[in-house]
């Protein structure tokens, strides 16, 4: 019996099988790895595209955010501007309402004063008859002559007399004309044109008329006032000046003719000047066109309403002693409806006279 060949696990056939199996594993690994790399490349391209899309969206979002911030700032600015306008409109409406209430109050007061004016007119008519009797006697005792009818007291009921007499002339810019528009227009004219303004010339003629009625034995002062007040007598003296031969009063009127109306109206200052005279005046004659626009202190605002002007008038009137008669010749100014009632009340309380003559007087 032949001897069997011994079994060897590392025979050639086994090695072949192992080699084939190992090669198959390697081949599978290569195939799988190749597919993974291809898939990774595709994924990387998709991620890169998404990243770029996200970057674009971020940039677009930042731009939109900036636009929204600008729109918000613009909206806030417009809102703030609208609030400011609303406050201004509210203040304007309140001011208009105050004016309406003031006009209503003045209207009621005027109606109440009408009856007093009627009784005052009746008493003035009696004085007119007395003045007519005095006219002939006064014609030969006047220092100055007035063109036309001269002594026209019978037309006004305003008697000029007293031992110490003051004539006060309003020389503010409003004396250039009766309307605000024409005052602004004339204010820009040459100086000589301003001096020739009809309203200002009328004021000067009124001073000449008053001066012509002053008694020969009287003493006088002639003052003008705008934002400040000044005496017009030669040398700027604040003392009483004698009528004498008329030299002093004529020189004072000449100086008045050289003035040009300008500035605001400070009534308080001239009242203090009248108060400082010694002895106090027997009569004061105001030639004016309205209420004051400021006091002695610097105004807080460039504009002043009707109520404030009345307050300034009352403050100024309280500066003058009650025993001094205040006579008023008023040339009414547009836009100052309270002036006539206020000045008339002061004249009535002080024992003086009030007139608002026609345009052709004196």
C-alpha positions in Angstrom: 0.0 0.0 0.0 1.4 3.2 -1.0 2.2 5.8 1.7 -0.1 8.8 1.8 1.3 12.3 1.2 1.2 14.5 4.3 -1.4 17.3 4.4 0.0 21.0 4.3 -2.3 23.9 4.9 0.1 26.2 3.1 -0.1 24.3 -0.1 -0.2 26.2 -3.4 -3.9 25.9 -3.8 -4.7 27.5 -0.5 -2.3 30.3 -1.2 -4.0 30.9 -4.5 -7.4 31.1 -2.8 -6.1 33.5 -0.2 -4.4 35.7 -2.8 -7.6 35.9 -4.8 -9.6 36.8 -1.7 -7.2 39.5 -0.7 -7.2 40.9 -4.2 -10.9 41.0 -4.2 -10.9 42.9 -0.9 -8.5 45.4 -2.2 -10.5 45.8 -5.4 -13.7 46.4 -3.4 -11.9 49.0 -1.2 -10.6 50.9 -4.3 -14.1 50.9 -5.8 -15.7 52.1 -2.6 -13.0 54.7 -2.0 -13.4 56.1 -5.5 -17.2 56.5 -5.1 -16.7 58.2 -1.7 -14.3 60.7 -3.2 -16.7 61.5 -6.1 -19.6 61.9 -3.6 -17.4 64.2 -1.4 -16.5 66.3 -4.4 -20.2 66.7 -5.3 -21.1 67.5 -1.7 -18.3 70.1 -1.5 -19.6 71.8 -4.6 -23.1 72.0 -3.1 -21.8 73.3 0.2 -19.7 76.0 -1.6 -22.7 77.1 -3.6 -24.8 77.3 -0.4 -22.0 79.2 1.4 -21.9 81.7 -1.5 -25.7 82.0 -1.4 -25.6 82.6 2.4 -22.8 85.2 1.9 -25.0 87.1 -0.7 -28.0 86.9 1.6 -25.9 88.3 4.5 -24.7 91.2 2.4 -28.2 91.9 1.1 -29.5 91.7 4.7 -26.9 94.2 5.9 -27.9 96.6 3.1 -31.6 96.2 3.9 -30.8 96.8 7.6 -28.9 100.0 6.7 -31.8 101.2 4.6 -34.2 100.5 7.4 -32.0 102.4 9.9 -31.9 105.4 7.5 -35.7 105.2 7.0 -36.1 105.0 10.8 -33.9 108.1 11.4 -35.7 110.0 8.6 -39.1 109.1 10.1 -38.0 110.2 13.6 -36.7 113.5 12.1 -40.0 114.1 10.3 -41.9 113.2 13.5 -39.8 115.6 15.5 -40.4 118.4 12.9 -44.1 117.7 12.9 -44.2 117.9 16.7 -42.4 121.3 16.6 -44.8 122.6 14.0 -47.7 121.3 16.1 -46.4 123.2 19.1 -46.0 126.4 17.1 -49.5 126.0 15.7 -50.9 125.4 19.1 -49.2 128.5 20.4 -50.5 130.5 17.5 -54.0 129.3 18.1 -53.8 130.1 21.8 -52.6 133.6 20.9 -55.4 134.1 18.4 -57.9 132.9 21.1 -56.5 135.3 23.6 -56.9 138.2 21.1 -60.5 137.2 20.4 -61.2 137.1 24.1 -59.5 140.5 24.5 -61.5 142.0 21.7 -64.7 140.6 23.1 -63.8 142.1 26.5 -62.9 145.4 24.9 -66.2 145.4 23.0 -68.2 144.9 26.2 -66.2 147.7 27.9 -66.7 150.0 25.0 -70.4 149.5 25.1 -70.4 150.3 28.8 -68.3 153.4 28.1 -70.5 154.7 25.4 -73.1 156.0 27.9 -70.4 157.8 29.8 -69.1 159.3 26.6 -72.6 160.6 25.8 -72.8 162.3 29.2 -69.3 163.6 28.7 -70.2 165.1 25.4 -73.1 166.9 26.9 -70.9 168.5 29.5 -68.3 169.4 26.8 -71.0 171.2 24.9 -71.5 173.5 27.8 -67.7 174.1 27.9 -67.8 174.9 24.2 -70.1 177.8 24.8 -67.8 179.2 27.4 -64.8 178.8 25.0 -66.6 180.7 22.3 -66.9 183.6 24.7 -63.2 183.4 25.5 -62.1 183.2 21.8 -62.3 186.9 21.1 -60.3 187.7 24.3 -57.6 185.2 23.5 -57.0 186.4 19.9 -54.9 189.3 21.1 -52.9 187.3 23.7 -51.2 184.6 21.6 -47.4 184.3 21.2 -47.7 182.1 18.1 -50.1 182.5 15.2 -51.7 179.4 13.6 -52.7 179.4 9.9 -56.4 179.2 9.2 -58.8 179.6 12.1 -56.2 179.7 14.8 -58.0 179.0 18.1 -60.3 176.1 17.3 -61.1 175.1 20.9 -64.8 175.5 20.0 -64.4 172.4 17.8 -62.7 170.2 20.3 -63.8 171.1 23.8 -60.1 170.9 24.9 -59.1 173.9 26.9 -55.4 174.9 26.9 -54.4 176.6 30.2 -52.5 176.4 33.4 -49.4 177.8 35.0 -47.1 174.9 34.2 -48.0 173.1 30.9 -46.3 170.1 29.2 -46.7 169.1 25.6 -45.6 165.5 24.8 -45.3 164.2 21.3 -45.1 160.6 20.3 -42.1 160.3 17.8 -42.1 156.5 17.3 -42.1 154.9 13.9 -45.9 154.5 13.9 -46.2 158.3 13.6 -45.1 157.9 9.9 -48.6 156.7 8.8 -52.0 155.3 9.9 -51.4 151.7 8.5 -48.7 149.2 9.3 -47.9 148.6 5.6 -47.4 152.3 4.9 -45.3 152.7 8.1 -42.9 150.0 6.8 -42.9 151.5 3.4 -42.1 155.1 4.6 -39.5 153.8 7.0 -37.4 152.8 4.1 -37.7 156.2 2.4 -35.1 159.0 2.5 -35.0 161.0 5.8 -36.5 164.1 4.3 -39.4 162.0 2.9 -40.0 160.6 6.4 -40.1 164.1 7.9 -42.7 165.1 5.3 -45.0 162.2 6.2 -48.6 163.6 6.4 -49.3 162.1 9.8 -46.0 163.5 11.3 -46.7 166.9 9.8 -50.2 166.8 11.4 -48.6 166.1 14.8 -46.3 169.1 14.4 -49.2 171.3 13.4 -51.1 170.1 16.5 -48.1 171.1 18.7 -48.1 174.6 17.0 -51.9 174.9 17.7 -51.4 174.0 21.4 -48.5 176.4 21.7 -50.6 179.2 20.2 -53.1 178.7 23.0 -50.7 178.8 25.9 -51.2 181.8 28.3 -48.5 184.5 28.1 -47.6 184.0 31.8 -47.3 180.2 31.6 -44.2 178.1 31.8 -43.9 175.1 29.5 -42.0 171.9 28.6 -42.0 170.3 25.2 -41.0 166.6 25.1 -40.9 163.8 22.5 -40.7 160.1 23.2 -40.1 156.8 21.3 -37.9 154.2 22.9 -36.5 157.0 25.1 -37.7 160.5 25.9 -36.1 163.9 25.6 -36.8 167.5 26.1 -36.8 169.8 23.0 -36.2 173.1 24.8 -32.8 174.7 23.9 -29.9 173.3 25.9 -31.9 170.2 26.8 -33.0 171.6 30.2 -35.6 169.7 32.1 -36.6 172.9 34.0 -39.7 174.9 33.3 -39.3 177.4 30.5 -41.1 180.8 30.5 -43.3 181.7 27.5 -41.9 185.3 27.6 -41.6 186.5 24.0 -42.0 183.1 22.5 -38.3 182.5 21.7 -38.0 179.3 23.7 -41.2 177.7 22.4 -40.4 178.6 18.8 -36.9 177.1 19.2 -38.4 173.9 20.7 -40.8 173.5 17.8 -38.1 174.0 15.3 -36.1 171.2 17.0 -39.2 169.0 16.8 -39.4 169.6 13.1 -35.9 168.3 12.7 -36.8 164.9 14.2 -37.7 161.7 12.3 -40.2 159.3 13.8 -38.5 155.9 14.5 -38.2 153.1 17.0 -40.8 151.7 19.5 -42.9 153.5 22.1 -41.8 153.7 25.8 -44.6 155.5 27.7 -43.2 154.6 31.1 -40.0 156.7 30.6 -41.9 159.9 29.8 -44.3 159.4 32.7 -41.3 159.2 35.0 -39.9 162.4 33.4 -43.2 164.2 34.0 -43.3 162.9 37.6 -39.8 164.4 38.2 -40.9 168.0 37.2 -41.1 170.5 40.1 -43.6 171.9 40.5 -45.8 169.2 39.0 -47.6 170.1 35.8 -51.1 171.8 35.8 -51.8 170.2 32.4 -50.2 167.5 30.2 -51.1 167.3 26.5 -50.3 164.0 24.8 -50.2 163.8 21.0 -50.0 160.1 20.2 -51.5 157.3 18.0 -51.7 154.2 20.3 -50.5 152.1 23.2 -46.8 151.6 24.1 -44.8 148.7 22.8 -42.2 148.5 25.6 -41.3 149.7 29.1 -38.1 150.9 30.7 -36.6 147.4 30.8 -35.4 145.7 27.7 -38.2 143.7 26.0 -37.9 139.9 26.1 -39.4 139.5 22.6 -39.3 141.3 19.3 -43.1 141.3 19.1 -45.8 142.4 21.5 -49.5 141.5 21.5 -52.5 143.7 22.4 -52.8 142.4 26.0 -49.2 143.1 26.7 -49.5 146.7 25.3 -52.5 147.3 27.6 -50.4 146.1 30.6 -47.5 148.4 29.6 -50.0 151.3 29.3 -51.5 150.6 32.8 -48.0 150.3 34.3 -47.0 153.6 32.7 -50.2 155.4 33.8 -49.6 154.3 37.4 -46.3 156.2 37.4 -48.0 159.6 36.9 -49.6 161.3 40.0 -53.4 161.2 39.9 -53.7 165.0 40.4 -52.1 165.8 37.0 -54.8 166.3 34.3 -53.9 164.3 31.1 -55.3 165.6 27.9 -55.0 163.3 24.9 -55.1 164.0 21.1 -55.2 160.6 19.5 -54.5 159.9 15.8 -55.8 156.2 15.7 -53.4 153.6 14.3 -54.5 150.5 12.4 -54.4 147.3 14.5 -54.6 149.0 17.9 -58.3 148.9 18.8 -57.8 149.2 22.5 -55.9 152.5 22.4 -58.9 154.9 22.2 -60.6 153.3 25.2 -57.4 153.2 27.3 -56.4 156.8 26.6 -60.0 158.1 27.1 -60.2 156.3 30.5 -56.9 157.9 31.6 -58.1 161.4 30.5 -61.5 160.9 32.2 -60.0 159.7 35.5 -57.3 162.4 35.6 -59.8 165.2 34.8 -58.4 165.9 31.4 -59.9 165.8 27.9 -59.8 163.3 25.1 -60.2 163.9 21.4 -59.7 161.9 18.2 -60.0 164.6 15.6 -60.7 164.3 11.8 -57.8 164.0 9.4 -57.9 167.7 8.5 -57.5 169.0 12.1 -55.9 171.3 13.1 
